[in-house]
């Protein structure tokens, strides 16, 4: 979705089909940027083609996922899992304005030299934004291909100088029960705030990404604004949204889904077609968007197809036990 100038102030979750630019135009824009278009364009193109620039984010194109067919932005931003905004797939887009992202801060704690409370913009300004196209495989057996904008988690964590005692990193999402209605609901199964964690070597792997945007512009609230994790070889629930705290620990942190159902959702949660969820098969997935007549089932790949980059992290581990 590329915002037309007239729509620039309309919240993402209110954009209609008519406000959306089709994928081929997005692709063209991407190609243009890859060819150094930003540098060449100066003020000239912005006069002739304002919609190319209206989305604002300036980032570097990369080779990640270049050959993938993207999931249309409409699906990426309207079929979501974000329990803070409701449990239905369209609740996050419909309740997106419950998430307040102004003056976002991230608290850094634990085994690191540079701890404290940091304004998000101070963290981001040290990073060069880039685009990476990754597959996202949900544990519920659906998947998407998403062009994220952000930076490597490793580069961000280095800012905080973790010490040798840091063996894991724990992430915590926003806790704001006044505005996020699900967090004050008596019926919620989640012990808020949502928490996730990675082993330090997983966190420092080159694929692990912090996204601040998608489809060329800032993250919509329903996708985890203003900053979320993306771990493409793990089930989607590891990719925690709207992060407010990072803590370096020497023991494995508790994580939301393994607290709720430890037999179903382990700490590692690596995508693995050979280890079924206790209640359904993980051998294949529905590539979204699907329809009643076209359920695009494709085989699930080991580590979601990122085996070459990450298999070494689990050498010697029994992946049926450490699921
Ligand atoms: N992060 C938070 N804070 N709350 C959530 O409910 N859901 C997870 C993950 N991150 C979730 C979250 C799940 S189950 C998935 S599949 C992905 O976000 C979905 O990301 P998307 O909605 O951007 O596709």
Boltz pocket constraint, residues with backbone or C-beta under 6 A from the ligand:
constraints:
  - pocket:
      binder: B
      contacts: [[A, 76], [A, 79], [A, 80], [A, 81], [A, 82], [A, 83], [A, 84], [A, 136], [A, 137], [A, 138], [A, 139], [A, 173], [A, 194], [A, 222], [A, 223], [A, 224], [A, 235], [A, 236], [A, 237], [A, 238], [A, 239], [A, 240], [A, 241], [A, 242]]
      max_distance: 6.0
